Every structure is written in C-alpha cells, then in structure tokens.
C-alpha cells in the first residue's frame, strides 16, 4: 500500500510525463501546421496563375470566334479602356 506522499509523488511524475508528451505533440503539430501553411500558399499562388492563364485563354478564344463575337469583344475592350481613361483623368491634379 502506498503512502499519501508516495501517491502524490506518483501523480506528480505522471503529470510531468503527460506534460512532456503534450509538449512533444504540440511541437509536432506546430511543425505540421507550418508545412501545411507553406503548401497552402504555394497552392494559392498556383491557383492565381491558373486563373490568369484561363482568362487569357478565354480572351483568345473569344477573339478567335466569329465576327460578331470579335466585334462584341472589341466593344467591351473599348468600353474598358474608356473607363480607365476617365478614371485616370479624375486622378490627375487640376492645373
């Protein structure tokens, strides 16, 4: 039969071991989290690049379509350029 002091010592040793185990687990999870964050950032960069490529392909496809599609695309591009010109004009300081 263990004395109260012996049980207390055993409980303290058990708690110290649990703390070590949890600390190791925490460290391993922190490393895994960092690896997953890096992977997510790389994947996000890939996604952004793929979206750019898709938009370029979509534009090329539209411009290579029939005459009406080309004309519509040209009109949209012209409207976009006009909007940009107007926005730039508003940004210029008044003389």
N, C-alpha and C positions, 0 to 999 in steps of 0.2 A: 504494500500500500504506500502511495506517495504522500509525502507531507504537503501541506498547503504551499510551502515555499518551493518544493520540488515541482508541483503543478504550475506554479507561477513561472518558474524558470522555463519549463517546457513550453508553456504558452508564449512566452517572450521569444523563445527560439523559433517556434512555429511562425509567429508573426514576422520575425526578421527574414525567415526563408520565403514567406509569401511576398514580402516587400521586394526581395531580390528578384523573385520570379516575375512579379508585376513590372518591375523596372526594366527587366530584360525584354518583356513583351512590349512595353511601351516604346522602348528604343527600336525594336524591330518594326513596330507599326509606324513609327515616325519615318524610318528609312523607306518603308513601302509607300507611305504617303508621298514622300518626296519623289520617288521613282514614278509613281502614277501621275503626279502633277507635271513632271517633265514630259511624260508620254502624252498627256492631255494637251500640253502646249504645242508639242510637235504635230499632233493630230489636228489641232485647231489651225495651225499655220498651213497644213496640207489642205484642209477644207477651204480656207480662204483662197489659196492658189487655184484649187479646182473650180471654185465659183467664178474666179476671174476668167479662167480658160473657157468655162461654159458660156459665160456672157459673150466672150469674143467669138466662139463658135456659133452662138445663136445669132449674133450680128452678121457674121459672114454668111450664114445660111439665109437670113432674111434678105441680105443684099444680093445674093445669088439667085433669088427666087424669080418669079415672073415680073413683068414690067410694073404692074400695079403695086406689088409688094415693095419693089425697089423705090418707086416714087413715094409710097407711104413712108418708108424708112427715111428717105431723104427729107421729106417734110418734117418728120419728127426730129431729125438731127438739126435741121434748120431752126425749128422752134426752140430746141435746147440751146443752141448757140445764141439765139436772140435773147433768151432768158439770162444766159451767162453774161452777155454784153450789157444788158440792163442792170444786172446786179453789180457788175464792175463799175459802171457809170455812177451808180449810187454810192459806191465806196470811195470814189475819187473826191479829194477835198475841193471845196468851192474856191475859185480864184477871185 
